[in-house]
Amino acid sequence: MEKKQKAVCLKYPENAAAPFIAAKGQGFAAEKMLEIARQNKIPVVENENLANVLSVENIGQIIPESLYEAVANIFAFISSTERKM
């Protein structure tokens, strides 16, 4: 059985206490999310384990505190990548 692609979109507004799940999808929906992100030059980081954990959370929900470090590392990576451009 083939695993379905999963995608989770995170947002972290300046005034927010923590990042939250803005969108999520699997299969075709995940593929479309990734396509739209790439077309709009929105950074995409592939992390299957983190996507699996976050995909069970609800849209609009703040990420679990246990994932703060993993998500912080992703935001730091994106930030450093954007500065190099």
C-alpha positions as CSV (number, residue, x, y, z in Angstrom):
1,M,0.0,0.0,0.0
2,E,1.4,3.3,-1.1
3,K,1.7,6.1,1.5
4,K,-0.3,9.2,0.8
5,Q,1.6,12.5,0.6
6,K,0.8,14.8,3.5
7,A,1.3,18.6,3.8
8,V,0.8,20.9,6.7
9,C,1.0,24.7,6.4
10,L,2.2,26.6,9.4
11,K,1.8,30.3,10.2
12,Y,3.5,32.3,12.9
13,P,2.2,35.8,13.0
14,E,4.3,38.3,15.1
15,N,1.6,38.7,17.7
16,A,0.9,34.9,18.1
17,A,2.1,32.9,21.1
18,A,3.2,30.0,18.9
19,P,2.9,28.8,15.3
20,F,-0.5,27.4,14.3
21,I,-1.8,25.0,11.6
22,A,-3.1,27.2,8.8
23,A,-4.0,24.3,6.4
24,K,-3.4,20.6,6.0
25,G,-4.1,17.9,3.4
26,Q,-3.2,14.5,2.2
27,G,-3.1,12.9,-1.2
28,F,-4.2,15.1,-4.0
29,A,-4.9,18.0,-1.6
30,A,-1.3,17.8,-0.3
31,E,0.1,17.8,-3.8
32,K,-2.0,20.9,-4.7
33,M,-0.8,22.7,-1.5
34,L,2.8,22.0,-2.4
35,E,2.3,23.0,-6.1
36,I,0.7,26.3,-5.0
37,A,3.4,27.0,-2.4
38,R,6.1,26.5,-5.0
39,Q,4.3,28.6,-7.6
40,N,4.1,31.4,-5.0
41,K,7.7,31.0,-3.8
42,I,6.5,29.9,-0.3
43,P,9.3,27.9,1.4
44,V,8.6,24.2,1.5
45,V,10.5,21.9,4.0
46,E,10.0,18.2,3.7
47,N,9.8,16.4,7.1
48,E,7.7,13.3,6.9
49,N,7.7,12.6,10.7
50,L,6.7,16.1,11.6
51,A,4.0,16.2,8.9
52,N,2.6,12.9,10.3
53,V,2.4,14.3,13.8
54,L,1.0,17.7,12.8
55,S,-1.6,16.3,10.4
56,V,-3.6,14.8,13.2
57,E,-4.0,18.3,14.8
58,N,-6.9,20.6,13.8
59,I,-6.6,23.6,11.5
60,G,-6.3,26.8,13.5
61,Q,-4.8,24.9,16.5
62,I,-1.5,26.0,18.0
63,I,1.2,23.4,17.5
64,P,1.8,21.1,20.5
65,E,4.5,22.4,22.9
66,S,6.4,19.2,22.4
67,L,7.0,20.2,18.8
68,Y,8.2,23.8,19.4
69,E,11.9,22.9,19.0
70,A,11.4,20.9,15.7
71,V,9.2,23.7,14.3
72,A,11.6,26.4,15.5
73,N,14.4,24.7,13.6
74,I,12.3,24.7,10.5
75,F,11.5,28.4,10.8
76,A,15.2,29.2,11.5
77,F,16.2,27.2,8.4
78,I,13.7,29.1,6.2
79,S,14.9,32.4,7.7
80,S,18.5,31.7,7.0
81,T,17.7,30.5,3.5
82,E,15.7,33.7,2.7
83,R,18.6,35.9,4.0
84,K,21.0,34.2,1.5
85,M,18.7,35.0,-1.5
